């Protein structure tokens, strides 16, 4: 009884993902560029072609090696030797993320995302952004907590329940438009 003081025990398994969520995409990109400059062994994995192009352009502007940016469709565990993989966004379906990494060596994987991305907007992030700013959080600060990761995973699973036949897309926003029925 004493051990149940704070409610029901969380039965969900520990996630292999850790989320670093920024208020804006610009802040997320700035953090990724800073990480790329400080840690040359870091590679960035993009789920969508639009994100890939955006990252390559930003890396080129900063004089960083674009070869450190990969399309998730073209990456495999052999490419990870001596590298630290960072996901540049979430795929809307958690199972697809898990399928990609199932053959990878066990490790904690970091996902950089932003509250102004389509996945977050679908769940009402535009209402949270002003509140977070009101509380004094700076745009350059990331929200990083296991509850955030759990909430994102639950949201992805809710989306999976809505998808009957998945259609491919060039961006997260296009994916949401094509695969999630209008509400």
PLY file of the C-alpha trace (Angstrom):
ply
format ascii 1.0
element vertex 183
property float x
property float y
property float z
element edge 182
property int vertex1
property int vertex2
end_header
0.00 0.00 0.00
2.79 2.45 0.88
4.48 1.77 -2.46
1.28 2.74 -4.26
1.27 6.18 -2.63
1.58 8.05 -5.90
-0.96 6.04 -7.86
-0.84 3.09 -10.19
2.59 1.85 -11.19
3.50 2.69 -14.74
3.38 -0.58 -16.67
4.80 0.87 -19.86
8.27 -0.36 -20.79
11.13 2.13 -20.68
11.33 3.91 -24.02
14.47 3.72 -26.13
13.70 7.29 -27.19
14.40 10.49 -25.31
12.69 13.60 -26.62
14.14 17.09 -26.67
11.22 19.27 -27.62
11.64 22.94 -28.49
8.96 25.60 -28.83
9.80 26.34 -32.48
11.39 24.57 -35.42
13.93 27.40 -35.68
15.08 26.75 -32.10
15.26 23.02 -32.84
17.39 23.63 -35.92
19.69 25.94 -33.98
20.17 23.26 -31.31
20.90 20.61 -33.97
23.46 22.84 -35.68
25.14 23.55 -32.35
25.24 19.83 -31.56
26.69 19.08 -35.01
29.45 21.63 -34.46
30.30 20.37 -30.98
30.08 16.63 -31.65
31.38 15.59 -35.09
30.41 11.93 -34.53
26.71 12.89 -34.48
24.57 11.98 -37.46
21.03 13.20 -38.10
18.22 10.99 -39.34
15.23 12.50 -41.13
11.94 10.70 -41.79
10.72 13.05 -44.51
12.33 14.47 -47.67
11.35 18.03 -46.76
13.16 17.78 -43.42
16.18 16.21 -45.12
16.42 19.10 -47.61
15.93 21.68 -44.87
18.71 20.14 -42.75
21.09 19.84 -45.71
20.57 23.51 -46.58
21.17 24.60 -42.97
24.30 22.44 -42.70
25.61 23.85 -45.97
25.06 27.43 -44.74
27.05 26.65 -41.58
29.85 24.88 -43.48
28.99 21.52 -41.90
29.26 18.18 -43.69
25.89 17.34 -45.28
26.93 13.67 -45.42
26.02 13.50 -41.72
22.33 13.77 -42.61
20.49 10.59 -43.59
17.10 9.61 -44.88
15.59 7.06 -42.48
14.76 4.83 -45.48
18.45 4.52 -46.33
20.06 3.98 -42.94
21.01 0.67 -41.38
22.85 -0.47 -38.28
26.17 -0.80 -40.13
26.23 2.95 -40.71
26.12 3.64 -36.97
29.62 2.45 -36.07
31.27 5.12 -33.91
28.34 7.47 -34.59
25.70 9.02 -32.35
22.36 8.96 -34.16
19.90 11.81 -33.56
16.44 11.80 -35.07
15.55 15.19 -36.55
11.82 14.54 -36.10
9.31 11.91 -35.12
7.56 9.68 -37.58
3.82 9.90 -36.84
3.59 6.14 -36.20
5.62 4.80 -33.27
5.68 1.25 -34.67
7.50 2.49 -37.77
10.17 4.09 -35.57
10.58 0.86 -33.63
10.77 -1.20 -36.83
13.67 0.97 -38.08
15.76 0.53 -34.94
15.00 -3.12 -34.09
18.32 -4.34 -35.57
20.37 -1.49 -34.11
22.64 -2.00 -31.12
20.75 -1.22 -27.89
21.10 2.45 -27.03
19.14 5.49 -25.93
18.09 7.45 -29.01
17.38 11.17 -28.94
14.65 12.81 -31.01
14.72 16.58 -31.56
11.29 17.98 -32.26
9.34 21.23 -32.05
5.91 22.11 -30.82
5.10 23.89 -34.08
5.50 20.65 -36.09
2.39 19.01 -37.57
2.46 16.04 -35.17
2.31 18.35 -32.15
-0.22 20.74 -33.71
-2.57 17.78 -34.22
-2.70 17.38 -30.45
-3.17 21.09 -29.68
0.35 22.37 -29.12
-0.66 25.84 -30.37
-2.58 26.20 -27.08
0.44 25.08 -25.03
3.05 27.35 -26.64
1.72 30.62 -25.13
1.44 28.97 -21.71
5.01 27.67 -21.87
6.26 31.12 -22.88
4.21 32.71 -20.10
5.94 30.41 -17.61
9.26 31.89 -18.75
10.67 29.13 -20.90
13.07 30.44 -23.51
12.83 29.36 -27.14
16.36 27.95 -27.00
15.49 25.66 -24.06
14.34 22.10 -24.65
11.68 20.26 -22.72
13.12 16.87 -21.84
11.23 14.50 -19.58
10.05 10.90 -19.72
6.44 12.13 -19.48
6.90 14.06 -22.72
8.24 10.95 -24.45
5.35 8.86 -23.09
2.81 11.45 -24.25
4.30 11.53 -27.74
4.23 7.72 -27.94
0.59 7.64 -26.79
-0.25 10.27 -29.40
1.49 8.26 -32.12
-0.48 5.17 -31.09
-3.74 7.15 -31.29
-2.79 8.21 -34.81
-2.02 4.60 -35.75
-5.57 3.65 -34.77
-6.89 6.24 -37.26
-4.80 5.11 -40.24
-6.40 2.48 -42.45
-3.95 2.49 -45.37
-0.83 4.58 -44.92
0.04 6.93 -47.77
3.61 8.18 -48.19
4.38 11.87 -47.96
7.25 14.31 -48.38
6.67 16.07 -45.06
5.16 15.41 -41.67
2.43 17.94 -42.45
1.56 16.23 -45.75
1.56 12.85 -43.99
-0.95 14.13 -41.44
-3.16 15.58 -44.19
-3.11 12.37 -46.25
-3.43 9.81 -43.47
-5.51 11.31 -40.68
-9.20 11.91 -41.35
-10.35 15.49 -40.83
-12.09 15.95 -37.51
0 1
1 2
2 3
3 4
4 5
5 6
6 7
7 8
8 9
9 10
10 11
11 12
12 13
13 14
14 15
15 16
16 17
17 18
18 19
19 20
20 21
21 22
22 23
23 24
24 25
25 26
26 27
27 28
28 29
29 30
30 31
31 32
32 33
33 34
34 35
35 36
36 37
37 38
38 39
39 40
40 41
41 42
42 43
43 44
44 45
45 46
46 47
47 48
48 49
49 50
50 51
51 52
52 53
53 54
54 55
55 56
56 57
57 58
58 59
59 60
60 61
61 62
62 63
63 64
64 65
65 66
66 67
67 68
68 69
69 70
70 71
71 72
72 73
73 74
74 75
75 76
76 77
77 78
78 79
79 80
80 81
81 82
82 83
83 84
84 85
85 86
86 87
87 88
88 89
89 90
90 91
91 92
92 93
93 94
94 95
95 96
96 97
97 98
98 99
99 100
100 101
101 102
102 103
103 104
104 105
105 106
106 107
107 108
108 109
109 110
110 111
111 112
112 113
113 114
114 115
115 116
116 117
117 118
118 119
119 120
120 121
121 122
122 123
123 124
124 125
125 126
126 127
127 128
128 129
129 130
130 131
131 132
132 133
133 134
134 135
135 136
136 137
137 138
138 139
139 140
140 141
141 142
142 143
143 144
144 145
145 146
146 147
147 148
148 149
149 150
150 151
151 152
152 153
153 154
154 155
155 156
156 157
157 158
158 159
159 160
160 161
161 162
162 163
163 164
164 165
165 166
166 167
167 168
168 169
169 170
170 171
171 172
172 173
173 174
174 175
175 176
176 177
177 178
178 179
179 180
180 181
181 182
